Amino acid sequence: MDYQGNNLRDFLENNGHVVLQRVNNYNLRSFTEKEIDHITNGYSNLLGKGAFGKVYKGALDGQCLVAVKKYKDGMRKEEFAKEVIVHCQINHKNVVRLLGCCTEENTLMIVMEFVCNGNLSNILHCSNANGHVPFPLDKRLDIAIELAEVLSCMHSMYSPVLHGDIKPANILLDENLVPKLSDFGIARLLSTNETQQTRNIVGSIGYLDPLFIQTGLLTPKSDVYSFGVVLVEMITRKKVADGNVNLIQNFTKSLKRGKAVRKMFDEEIVYGKKKIIVLEDIAKLAVDCLRLEDILRPEMVEVADKLRKCRKDLELRRMGEKTGPSILLMSPVKKLGQNPVVKNLDGFFSEPDEEFILQVQAVSSLKHDNVVQLLGYCVDGNVRAIIYDYSSRGSLHDILHGKNGAIGTRPGQVLSWAQRVKIALSAAQGIEFLHHKTESCIIHSDIKSSNILLFDNDVAKIGDLRVSKNQPGYLDDILLDCVLPSNNGYQYHAPECRETGEFSREDDMYSFGVVLLELITGRISGYSQNRLMIGAMPVLSGDEVQVQQYVDPRLRGKYPPKAAAKMAAIASRCMQRKADSRPSMSIVVTDLRSLLLPESTPSKLWHW
C-alpha cells in the first residue's frame, strides 16, 4: 500500500482539480483492488447498502478495523474525487477518519475507520424484544453538543465545509456513544462567504433545507436546518417521515400552542418537571434552526452554546441548587499526594467571603481535558486558598528553559517535534474551550509557557486560572485575571494590551502565538540574548527554508520542514499587529490538528 501513491495523486488531480484549488492537504493511502479484497476477506461482512453502493467491514493489516465503501458506479470519478478531497480536509474527533481509497479502473472505494455502535437512527428508532434501547437525556445532549461543535468547526474553516446531508443515519456512534459524522458524498468546499448553487438537488427527504430545494443554493444555514430536524428526532424519538405524518410541521404547531409540545417528547426523558423545562428550551432551539428564513436561523456556534447551557441547566436543576467545591483548610502551597496543589491567595483578594466563594464556584465549573481543574478552596479568617490539579512534569517553561528561568537550572529532556505539536494542539483546545465553548467568553489574560502545565502523554492544560476581579458592569466577558500585564509576562501581551492594560480574546491569541514561537525556536520571548525570536517573526511566516534557520537546534534537524513552516505561519497570524487580523482559536485548533500525522502513517515518511 502506497502513501499518497502516484496513481491516487494523479487521479485526484485529474478529477478534482476545481476542488483542489481550495486545499493544500490531501495525503491519503492508496489501495489496490486486490488489497481491498484481502482487507474485507472477500467482501464477506456487509455492514449496509444504499443508493451509492455497499459498505463492508474489514481489518487493515489484520488489526485495525475499517469500513470499506464500495461505489456502484465506478465511472463517476469527479464526484468521487470531490468527496475524498473534501472529507480528508477535516481532522476532527467527531468526523469519521478517512484512511485511503482505491481508484483502479472502474473501481472506486474509500477506506475509513470502523465505528462500532451503529448510527443514531438505530438507537433512536430500532427496538428489541424489550422495547427501545435506553437513551437518557444527558447522553442525547452530549451527542447533540458534539455534533453542533463539529459542524461549527467545519463551517469556520478557512475554506468552509458544508456537509449537506445531516441525518441520524449519517451520525455514527462509537462504544462510548461519541458521535462521528460520516458520508461526505454531498459535501461542498466553499471559498469564504461563498454559496454553492446546483440544479442537482441531492439529499434526504425530510432533512433537506426547503430554501435549498427552491433555489439550489447550499449555505451553512442549510446544515443548520438539517441539524434542527435531527434535534427534533432526538427529543421526540419519532421519525421525521413516518407514513403521512409530518413530524416537523406537527412539532412546530405544538410549540406555538405552548405546553402542547410536551406530549410529543419521548416518554423516557420527560420524567420530572426539571427535565420538561430543559426539553422546552431544546425544542425552542430546534424550531429556531427550522425557520424558513435562513437569516433568522442561528449559526452552529450559537447552537452549540445554547445546547451547552441546556446541559448546565439540567445539571443545576437536578442538584436543586448550585454547589461548588468543598471548603477545605490547608497550609499554603504544598503538594497533596500525587493529585492536588494548594495555592495561598493571601493579599490577592479584597472581596467579601461570599463574593470570593461565588467566583471560585464559577471557575470550578470549567471542566475540560485541557484546562487545569479547580478542586476546592479555603476561607478561614484572612486565609484564602484554592486547590487544583498537580502536574508532576511541571510547566512547558520548565521543560524548555529550566525552572522559572533561574540561572543555573537546566531545561528538561528535549521535546521531539511530535511532542511539541501535541502540546500546542492541546493547549489551543483548552483556550478554545475558554473562548468559545463556555456560556460566556472567558479571557485568560496571562497565556505564557509557565502557565501551560504538562501531564502524562504530553497532554497540556491551561493553568493559573485566577479568580475574576471583574469591574462592575463588565457583563460580556469573564476575565480570569484582570491585573495589568506583569513584567515577567510583558512580551507575551499584544501591543494594544500593553498600551491600555485592557485584555481581550485577541490578546490571548497574540500570547499563544508567542508560545508557539517558543515551541518552534526553543527561545524565551523578551530575554535580551534571544530578542531575535520576535525580530524574526516576519520571516517565520515565509517559506520552510527561511523558517529552518530559527528552529530549535536541539531538534538536530529531526522535524518535517513543511510542518514547522506551517506552525510558524500560524504563530505569525496570531501575532498580527492589528487585533482584528488575528484568527479565532477554533481556526488555530483546526490548523494545528492538520499537523498531526494519522496514526496509521508510517514514521519513515517523516524525512528530514
N, C-alpha and C positions, 0 to 999 in steps of 0.2 A: 504494500500500500504506500503510495507516494503522498508526501505532504505537499499540497498545492502542486500536483503534478502538471506537466506541460499540457496534457490533454484537457484537464479540467480548466486550467488557466485560459487556454485558447478558447474553450467552449464559452466560458463566462464573458470573455472579452468580445467574442464574435456575436453573441446573442443578447448580451445585457449591456451593450455599450452606452445606451442612454442612461441607465441607472448608475453605471459605473462612474459617470462624470460627477456623481454626488458623493462618492465614498472613497476612502483610502485604505480600507481593510477588508479583504475577503479571503483570508487564509483558511483553507479547508483541506481535509484529507480526500484524496482521490481513490475510489474503489473500482475494481473491475467487476464485471458481472459474475465472474467465477468466484471472486472473493465474497460477494454478497450471497451467493448460493451457499457458500461454506458458513458464513455468519448466521444465516437463517436456517441452517440444516435442511436445505432443500425447500424452503418456504413452507415448513411443516406446522408452524404455530401462528395461525391467523388471529390477529387482535381485533380487526374491524375492517369495514369497507364502506366506500361512499362513491359519489359521482366521479371523484378524481381517480380512484383505484383502490388498492388494498394496503393494509398495514400489517406487517409481520413482526413477531418477536424474535430476537436473535441474541447472540453473545459475541462481543468483539474480543478477539484474542483469547476466546474461551473463558473469559472472566466478566468483563463489563457488559451488563445487559443493555441492549439497544432496541430501538424500534426502527424498522425499515419501511419507508413509504414508497410503494411502487406505483408509478403512474400508468393509467390505461393507455394514454396516447403518448407514445414516445416521440412524436413529431412536434409537439408544442414546445419547442426549445426556448423561444423568447420568454414565454410566461414562466417556464421552469427556472430559467436563469434569473429573472427578476425576483422570484420568490426566494431563491437561495441567497442572492446578494442582500436583499432586504433583511432576511432572517439573521444572517451572520453579522449584521451590524449591532445586534442587541446582545450584550453580555450582562445578563441580569439574573438574579437568583429565582425570579418568578417568570422566567421565559425558558421554555424547553431548549436545551442546548443543542445546537446543530453541530454534528461531528464531521460530516463529509457527505459526498454524493458520488453517484455513478452516472456517467454521461456517455456511455458507449452507444453505438449506432442503434437508434430506435429503442433505447433502454434508458429511462430516466428514473432514478431512485435517490432518495435522501436518507441519511443515517442520523438518527437523533438519540439522545439519552432516553432510556426507558423509564416511564413514571408509573409506579406500581399499583396505584389505588384507583384506577379508572378515572372517570371525569365527574364534574359537578352535576351533570344531568343524571348520572347513575344514582348518586347519593340522594338527590332531591326526589326523583320520580320512580325509581325502581324499588321494589319491595320483595321480601322473602316470606316464608311461612308465618313469621311473627310480625309482619307488617313492615313499615318503613324503618330504615336504619336510623338509630338515634342521632340527632343532629342539633346540638344545643345552640342557643343564640350566640353565645360567646364565640364559638368556632365559626359560625356564619359571618359574624362581624369581622373576625380575623381574616377570613378569606376575602371578604369584600374590600377591606382596607388594603391588603397586599395587592389585589388586582387594581384598585384605584391608583396605588403608588406606582406600579409598573407602567400603567397607561400614561400617567403624568410624566414619568421619566421618558417614555417613548415620544410623547408629544413635545418635550422640551429639548430633544437632541438637536445638534447643530443642523442636521437635515432631518426634520421630524418624521417619525414613522407612524402611519395610520394603519391600524390593524384591519378594519373594515368588515370583520366577521366575528364580533364578540358575541358568544353564546355559551351556555353551560357545557355543551359537548366539546368545545374548544378550550375548556379550562380543566386541565389535568390536575390530579391530586396525588401527592406522594404519601409515604407511610405515616407522616405526621399531619396529613391533610393540609400541607402547604401547597398553594395553587401555583401552577405553571402554565402560562399562556402558550398555546400551540396553534398550528395551521396558519401560516402566513401567505397562503395562496392568493389572497385578495389584497394583501397589504400594499401600501403605497409609501414611497420615499419622496418627501417634499423638500423643495427649497424653502427658506424662511418666508413665512406669510403667504405661501402659495396654496392654491387649491387644485384638486385634480378633477377634471371633467371627463366623463366617459359616456358613450352611448350603450355600452355593455353593462347593464345593471346586474351585478352578481352579488349574492349574499343569501341569507337565510330568512325565509318568510317569518314575519313577526318581530324580527330583531333589526331589520333594516330601517334606517332613518327615513321617514316619509319625504323629507326635503331632498335626500339623495335620489329617491325613486323619481321625484318630479323633475329635478334639474340635472341629474347626473353629476352633481358637484359633491365630491367627498372631502370633508374637512375634519379637524379634530372633534368638532361637535357631533359628528356622525357616530364616533366611538362613544361619546358621552350618552347619546340616545340609547344605543345598544346596551351600555352598562346599566342604564336605568331600567331597561326591561329585565335584565338579569337580576337586579336588586329586587324587583317585584316578585320574581320567581322564588328568590331565596327566602323571602319573609312570608309568602303565601303557600309555598310548596305546590303550586299549580303550574301546569304547562301554559306557555304563552298562547299556543294554539291547540285547543282541545275540542274537536268537533266544531260546532257552530258558536262556541263560547269565545268571546274576545276578552281575554284577561285584562289587557291594558285599559281598554275602554271601560270595563266594569270597575276596575280598581280606581281609576281617575274619578269616575262619577261618585263612587262610595266615599272617597276622601273629601269631596266637595260637600257631602252630606254630614260631615263631622264624624261622630262615633260609629257610623255605619261601616266604616272601613275595618273596624276591629273584627267583624265577622269573617273577613277574608284572610286574617292572619292564620298561619299554621298553628293548630291547637297545641302542638308540642312546646311552642315558645311563648304562649300568651299567659301562662300561669302567673298570676300576681299583678297588681296594679303597677308596680315599679317597672316591669317589663313592658307593659302596654304603652306607657308614656314614651319610652325609648323607641319602641316599634313605630309609634306615630311620627316621631321625628325622622326615622329612616324612610317611612312612607312619603313624607313631605319632600325629602331629598330626592327620592326616586321620581316623583312627579315633576320636580324641577328639571331633572335630566330629560324628561319626556316631553317638554314643551315643544310645540310645533315651530315657534320662532327660535331659531338656533341662537340668536343673540341673547336670549333670556336664559339659556342653559348655562350652568356653571362650568368652569374649566375643571379638568380632572384633578388638579392640585387642590381646588376648593372642595371637591367631592371627598377627597382623602382626608382633608382637615375636619370636615363635618362628621365623617364616619368615626374618626378617632375621638371626637368629642362625644359621640353617642356611646362609644365603648367606655369612655371615662365616666359618663353619667350613669351607665349601667352598674359599674363597679361601686360608685359612690352611693347609689340608691340601695344597693344590696347591703352595704355596710351600715346604712342608716344615717351615718354622718362621716365626715372626712376624718381619717385618723392618720397621724404622722408617725415618725419613728419613736421608739420608747425613750423616755427621759433617763439618761444614764449619767452617773457621776464618776469620772475617771481622771487620773492625773494627766497633765498636759503632754502631748506629743510623745507617744510611746507605741511600740508595736504590740498588738494583742495576738499572740499565737501566730498563725500564718495568714490571717484574714484582714481584720480592720486596723486602721490607724486613727489615733485621736489627735486632733489639732486644736490647740488652745487659741481662741479668738479674743483673748483679753485685750481690751482697748480698741478693738476694731469696730464695735457696735455701741451706739448710744441709745438705740431704740428701747422702749419698754419690753419686758419679757414676753408679753403676749405677741407683740409685733415680730420679735425675733423668732418665736416658735412658728408663727404663720409663714414667715419667709423660709424657714428651714423645711417646713412641710411642703411648700411649693417646689423647692429644689429636690426634695426626696422623691417626688412623684415622677421625676425624669428617669425613666428606665429604658436603657438602650445598651446593646452589647459593646458599644464603643464610647460610652460615657461612664466615668467613674461613679459608682453608686454611693450615695449618701445613706449611711446605715442608721445613724442615730444622732442624738445631741445631748448636751448637758446644760442646764441652767441651775446654778446654785449660788445665790448671792451675787457677787460680782464675777463669778466664774462662768464663762460660756465656751463651749467646745462643740465640735462636730466630729462624727466618727464616719470614716469612709473606707473603701477597699484599699488593701495593702498590695503594692506592686513589688514583688521580690526582685525584679530586674531593673527597677529604678526608672528614670526618665530617658527619653530619647537624647536629651542633652548629656546625661551621664555617659551614655554609651558612645556617642560621637566625640565628646570633648573631655570627659573626665568629670568627677563630682563637682558640680556647681562652678565649673570653670576655674577651680582653685589651682594655684601654682603648685607643681609637684605631683598633681594627680594625673593618672593616665586614663585614656579612653578605654572602653570595654573592647571585647572582641570585634574585629571589623565586620560590619554588616555586609552581606552579599547584596548584589543588585536586586535579586528576587525579594529579599527581606525588606529592602528599602521601599520597593513598590507596594508590598503588602502593608507596611506601616503607614505609608502615605494614604493608601486607599481606606484603611480602617479609621484613621484619624479624620479623613474627609467625611466618612459616613457619620461619625459622631457629630461633626459640626453641621452636616446636612440635617441631622435629626433636630438639633437645636434651632436651626434657621427655618426649617420648612415643615417639620413633622410634629410639632407641638402645637397646643391650642393657640398660643401667642408666639410670635417670633422671639427667640431668645438670643441675645448678643453676648458672647463670652467676654470679649474686650481684652483678653490677655492671652491670645494664642501665641505660644512660643514653644521651643523644643523642650524646655524644662517643665512645661505643663502638659506634655504628652507622655503618659506613662505606659510602659510596656509590660505585657503579661505573657503567659505561655503561648507558644505557637506564633510569636511575633504579632499578637493582637495588640493594637494601640488603643488607648482610651483617653478621652479628653478629661483632664483633671483641673484642679483648682477652681471648682465651681463655687466661688464665694457667694454668699447670700446677698441679694439685692439691697442697695441703698437708694431706691428709686426716688426721683424728685416728685413732689406732689403733682398730680395731673398727667404724669407720663404713663399713658394707657396702652399705646400701640405695641410697644416692645418691652420685653423684660430684660434688664441688664443684670448679669450675674456678678458684675464687678464694675462699679461706677467711679472709681478713683481716677485721677489724672494718670496718663501714661507714666509708668515708673522709669527711672533712669536706666535700670538694667534691662528694660524691655523696649527702650525708646526706638531702636532701629526696626522693631517689628511693626510699628504703627504706621499707618498711611499718612501722607503729608497733611491731609485735611484734619486728621485727628490730632497731629502734633500741634497744629496751629490753633485749633478751637477747643481741644480736650473733649470733644463730643464723639461718642462711639457709635458704630453702625455695623450692619452686616458687611458693608463694603470694606470697613476697616478690618474685620475678621478675615475677609478674603485676602486682603493685602498681607496680613500677618501670616496666613497659611502659605502664601507664595514665598515668603522669606524662609519658612520651614522647609518647603520643597527644595529651595536652593541649598539649604544646609545639607539635606539628604544627598543632593547631587554632588556638591563640592566638598563636603566634609569640613567646611569652614564655618566660623561663627560670625554672624552678622554684627557689625558695629565695632569689632575689635580692630585696633589700628593696624595690626600686621595682616589683617585679612580684608581690608576695605575693597580689594579688587572684586570681591564677590558681587557687591552692589554695582560697582562700576562696570562689571562685565554683563550686567543684566540684559542690555540691548543685544549683545552678541548671542546670549543664550537663547534668544528667540529665533536665531538663524538656523543654518543647516547643521547636520551632525558633525561635520569636520570642524566647524568653529566651536561647537559645544565640547568636543572631546578634550580640548586643552584645559578645561575647567573641571572635569570630572575628578572626583576624589582619587588621588594617585594610589591610595591604599587598596583600591579595587584591582590594581595591576592589569588594567585593560579588560577585566572579565565582566563585561556588560554588553548588551546589544546597543550599538550606537544609535539606531533609529529610535529605540525606546527612550534612551537618555535625551535625545533631541526633543522628543515629544513631551517628556516631563518638563524639560527646560522651557518649552513653549507654553505649557500650562502655567508654570510659575510666572513667566513673563506677562501672561494675560491677567493673572491675579494681581500683579503689581503695577498695572497701568496707572498713570498719574491721575487720570480722570476716573472718579469713583464709578460713574455710570458705564464705563467701558469694561469694568471687571465682570467676569461671568458669575452666575449663581453657583452655590456649592453643589447643587444637583447636577449641573453640567460638568463640573470638575470631577465628581464621582464617576459619571459615565465615561469621561475621557481617561481617568486613571484605571478604571476597570478594564479598558481595552489594552492596557499594558501587561495584564496578566496573561501568561501563556495558558491555553487549555490544558487541563490535567493530562490529556492523552497525547500531548505533543512531546515527542522525544527530545531530551535535553541536548542531543547532538546538533539540533538545529540552531542553537544559540551560538553563532560564530562571533569570535572577537579576535 
